[in-house]
Amino acid sequence: MDEMPGMRFGHAGTIVEGKDDTTADKIERMRAAGIAVAERIEEIPALIKERILATRGH
């Protein structure tokens, strides 16, 4: 990070594949790939529960 002044990395704001797009674009690509994306921290427990149940076949 110190070698890249002005760059900020964090969650969906991270540069992905060198593309200059929005966080919303990155979130949409992650969801299209089947990745669960929480937009609020409060959503994480429900997303985890959903994934656990899905792996158990429920």
C-alpha positions as CSV (number, residue, x, y, z in Angstrom):
1,M,0.0,0.0,0.0
2,D,2.8,2.4,0.8
3,E,4.1,2.0,-2.7
4,M,0.8,3.0,-4.2
5,P,-0.1,6.5,-2.9
6,G,-3.7,7.5,-3.5
7,M,-4.9,3.9,-3.8
8,R,-7.5,2.6,-1.4
9,F,-8.3,-1.1,-1.1
10,G,-11.3,-2.5,0.7
11,H,-14.0,-5.0,-0.1
12,A,-15.9,-4.3,-3.3
13,G,-14.0,-1.1,-3.8
14,T,-10.8,-3.0,-4.6
15,I,-9.5,-2.9,-8.2
16,V,-10.6,-6.1,-9.9
17,E,-8.9,-7.3,-13.0
18,G,-7.6,-3.7,-13.7
19,K,-11.1,-2.6,-14.6
20,D,-12.2,1.0,-13.7
21,D,-15.8,0.4,-12.8
22,T,-18.1,1.1,-9.8
23,T,-18.6,-0.8,-6.6
24,A,-22.1,-1.7,-7.9
25,D,-20.6,-3.2,-11.1
26,K,-18.2,-5.4,-9.0
27,I,-21.0,-6.5,-6.7
28,E,-23.2,-7.5,-9.6
29,R,-20.3,-9.5,-11.1
30,M,-19.8,-11.3,-7.8
31,R,-23.5,-12.1,-7.4
32,A,-23.6,-13.3,-11.0
33,A,-20.7,-15.7,-10.1
34,G,-22.7,-17.0,-7.2
35,I,-20.9,-15.1,-4.4
36,A,-23.1,-14.0,-1.5
37,V,-22.6,-10.3,-1.0
38,A,-23.7,-8.5,2.1
39,E,-24.3,-4.8,1.7
40,R,-24.8,-4.3,5.4
41,I,-23.0,-6.2,8.2
42,E,-26.3,-7.2,9.7
43,E,-27.0,-9.3,6.6
44,I,-24.0,-11.6,7.2
45,P,-25.6,-14.1,9.7
46,A,-28.5,-14.7,7.3
47,L,-26.2,-15.2,4.3
48,I,-24.1,-17.7,6.2
49,K,-27.2,-19.6,7.4
50,E,-28.5,-19.6,3.9
51,R,-25.2,-21.0,2.5
52,I,-25.0,-23.7,5.2
53,L,-28.5,-24.9,4.6
54,A,-27.9,-24.9,0.8
55,T,-24.8,-27.1,1.3
56,R,-26.9,-29.5,3.4
57,G,-29.5,-29.8,0.7
58,H,-32.3,-28.0,2.6
